[in-house]
Amino acid sequence: MLGGCVKTYIPWPDGRFGAVFVAVKHPKRPLALRAFAFGVRHHPPESNAETVYEVADRRLGRQA
């Protein structure tokens, strides 16, 4: 999911947190990455909190 986005773990390579980036035009370079979601990658099953992936979906205007 989150096609067209770049995801990473923080700390890398298997951290608890994640960041999601999207490619954007840059005024002086051919390409740039803009971070638009950061948070916990996975919550315990009993938690109702959003994961970083759900935040990214919402900010992209999609439903998780």
Contact map, one row per residue, 1 for C-alpha under 8 A:
1110000000000000000000000000000000000000000000000000000000000000
1111100000000000000000000000000000000000000000000000100110000000
1111100000000000000000000000000000000000000000000000000000000000
0111110000000000000001100000000000000000000000000000000000000000
0111111000000000000111100000000000000000000000000000000000000000
0001111100000000000111000000000000000000000000000000000000000000
0000111110000000011110000000000000000000000000000000000000000000
0000011111010000011100000000000000000000000000000000000000000000
0000001111111111111000000000000000000000000000000000000000000000
0000000111111111111000000000000000000000000000000000000000000000
0000000011111111100000000000000000000000000000000000000000000000
0000000111111110000000000000000000000000000000000000000000000000
0000000011111110000000000000000000000000000000000000000000000000
0000000011111111000000000000000000000000000000000000000000000000
0000000011111111110000000000000000000000000000000000000000000000
0000000011100111110000000000000000000001110000000000000000000000
0000000011100011111000000000000000000111100000000001000000000000
0000001111000011111100000000000000000111100000000001000000000000
0000001111000000111110000000000000111110000000000001000000000000
0000111100000000011111000000000000111100000000000001100100000000
0000111000000000001111100000000011111000000000000000000000000000
0001110000000000000111110000000011110000000000000000000000000000
0001100000000000000011111000001111000000000000000000000000000000
0000000000000000000001111100001111000000000000000000000000000000
0000000000000000000000111110111100000000000000000000000000000000
0000000000000000000000011111111100000000000000000000000000000000
0000000000000000000000001111110000000000000000000000000000000000
0000000000000000000000000111110000000000000000000000000000000000
0000000000000000000000001111111100000000000000000000000000000000
0000000000000000000000001111111100000000000000000000000000000000
0000000000000000000000111100111110000000000000000000000000000000
0000000000000000000000111100111111000000000000000000000000000000
0000000000000000000011110000001111100000000000000000000000000000
0000000000000000000011110000000111110000000000000000000000000000
0000000000000000001111000000000011111100000000000000000000000000
0000000000000000001111000000000001111100000000000000000100100000
0000000000000000001110000000000000111110000000000001101100000000
0000000000000000111100000000000000111111000000000001000000000000
0000000000000000111000000000000000001111100000000011000000000000
0000000000000001110000000000000000000111111000000011000000000000
0000000000000001110000000000000000000011111000000011100000000000
0000000000000001000000000000000000000001111100000011000000000000
0000000000000000000000000000000000000001111110101110000000000000
0000000000000000000000000000000000000000011111100000000000000000
0000000000000000000000000000000000000000001111100000000000000000
0000000000000000000000000000000000000000000111110000000000000000
0000000000000000000000000000000000000000001111111000000000000000
0000000000000000000000000000000000000000000001111100000000000000
0000000000000000000000000000000000000000001000111110000000000000
0000000000000000000000000000000000000000001000011111111000000000
0000000000000000000000000000000000000011111000001111111000000000
0000000000000000111100000000000000001111110000000111111100000000
0100000000000000000100000000000000001000100000000111111110000001
0000000000000000000000000000000000000000000000000111111111000011
0000000000000000000000000000000000001000000000000111111111100000
0100000000000000000100000000000000011000000000000001111111110000
0100000000000000000000000000000000000000000000000000111111111111
0000000000000000000000000000000000000000000000000000011111111111
0000000000000000000000000000000000010000000000000000001111111100
0000000000000000000000000000000000000000000000000000000111111100
0000000000000000000000000000000000000000000000000000000011111110
0000000000000000000000000000000000000000000000000000000011111111
0000000000000000000000000000000000000000000000000000010011001111
0000000000000000000000000000000000000000000000000000110011000111
